[in-house]
Amino acid sequence: MQLMTKEIEKSLPPLGTFSETLSEDIPIAFKMFTPWSNWTWYVTEGRKEENGDFLLYGMVHGFEKECGSFMLSELEEITGPMGLTIERDRGFTGTLNQVE
């Protein structure tokens, strides 16, 4: 599955868009998850790098819940059991305050 589409790229808020926002009512651009574990990435903003990769920022639910940045290429390289890869939740919409 393609994690970054042209549609998402066009609508992705630039890095720093919500840096002054204190509210958790920040819209989530898209959600990615590992189908073999409980890791989830809620992307809120990002930037296309010169090499074509994307530096993304958002909330990650893994061992802990934390906000931070991550490279799309690193997530695309992850392979789980039986060749599973990270997937994008195509139907997800919401804001950070709606995420458990």
C-alpha positions as CSV (number, residue, x, y, z in Angstrom):
1,M,0.0,0.0,0.0
2,Q,1.2,3.5,-0.8
3,L,1.5,5.5,2.4
4,M,1.9,8.9,0.8
5,T,-0.5,9.8,-2.0
6,K,-0.5,12.9,-4.2
7,E,-3.8,13.9,-2.5
8,I,-2.3,13.6,1.0
9,E,0.9,15.5,-0.1
10,K,-1.2,18.4,-1.4
11,S,-3.2,18.7,1.8
12,L,-0.4,18.0,4.3
13,P,0.2,21.1,6.5
14,P,3.8,22.4,6.5
15,L,6.0,21.6,9.5
16,G,5.5,24.1,12.2
17,T,1.9,24.9,11.3
18,F,0.6,23.8,14.8
19,S,3.7,24.7,16.8
20,E,1.9,27.6,18.6
21,T,-1.3,25.6,19.1
22,L,-2.0,24.6,22.7
23,S,-5.1,22.7,21.9
24,E,-5.2,19.0,21.1
25,D,-7.9,19.9,18.5
26,I,-5.2,19.6,15.8
27,P,-6.4,17.8,12.6
28,I,-4.8,14.5,11.7
29,A,-3.7,14.5,8.1
30,F,-3.5,10.7,8.0
31,K,-3.0,7.6,10.1
32,M,-0.6,4.7,9.7
33,F,-0.4,1.5,11.7
34,T,1.3,-1.8,12.0
35,P,-1.3,-4.6,11.4
36,W,0.8,-7.0,13.5
37,S,1.2,-4.9,16.7
38,N,-0.3,-1.9,18.4
39,W,2.0,0.9,16.9
40,T,0.1,3.8,15.3
41,W,1.3,7.1,13.7
42,Y,-1.1,10.1,13.6
43,V,0.5,12.5,11.1
44,T,-0.4,16.2,11.6
45,E,2.2,18.0,9.4
46,G,5.2,17.4,7.2
47,R,7.7,18.5,4.7
48,K,9.0,17.0,1.4
49,E,12.7,16.8,1.5
50,E,15.0,17.5,-1.5
51,N,15.6,13.8,-1.9
52,G,11.8,13.1,-2.3
53,D,11.4,11.7,1.2
54,F,9.1,13.2,3.8
55,L,9.9,14.4,7.3
56,L,6.6,13.9,9.2
57,Y,5.5,15.1,12.6
58,G,2.7,13.8,14.7
59,M,1.7,11.6,17.6
60,V,3.1,8.1,17.9
61,H,1.4,5.4,20.0
62,G,3.9,2.6,20.6
63,F,5.5,1.7,23.9
64,E,4.5,5.2,25.0
65,K,2.4,8.0,23.6
66,E,4.6,10.8,22.4
67,C,4.8,13.5,19.7
68,G,7.8,13.7,17.4
69,S,9.2,13.6,13.9
70,F,9.9,10.6,11.7
71,M,10.9,9.9,8.1
72,L,8.4,8.3,5.8
73,S,11.1,6.2,4.2
74,E,12.0,4.6,7.5
75,L,8.4,3.5,8.0
76,E,8.2,2.2,4.5
77,E,11.2,-0.1,5.1
78,I,9.7,-1.9,8.1
79,T,8.6,-5.4,7.5
80,G,6.7,-7.5,10.0
81,P,5.8,-11.1,10.3
82,M,4.9,-12.9,7.0
83,G,6.1,-9.8,5.0
84,L,3.4,-7.4,6.4
85,T,4.2,-3.7,6.1
86,I,2.8,-0.6,7.7
87,E,-0.5,0.4,6.3
88,R,-2.5,3.6,6.0
89,D,-6.0,3.8,7.4
90,R,-7.8,5.1,4.3
91,G,-11.1,5.9,6.1
92,F,-9.6,7.7,9.2
93,T,-10.5,11.3,10.0
94,G,-10.2,13.1,13.3
95,T,-8.2,15.3,15.6
96,L,-5.6,14.5,18.2
97,N,-8.1,15.0,21.1
98,Q,-10.2,12.2,19.6
99,V,-7.4,9.7,19.8
100,E,-7.2,7.4,22.8
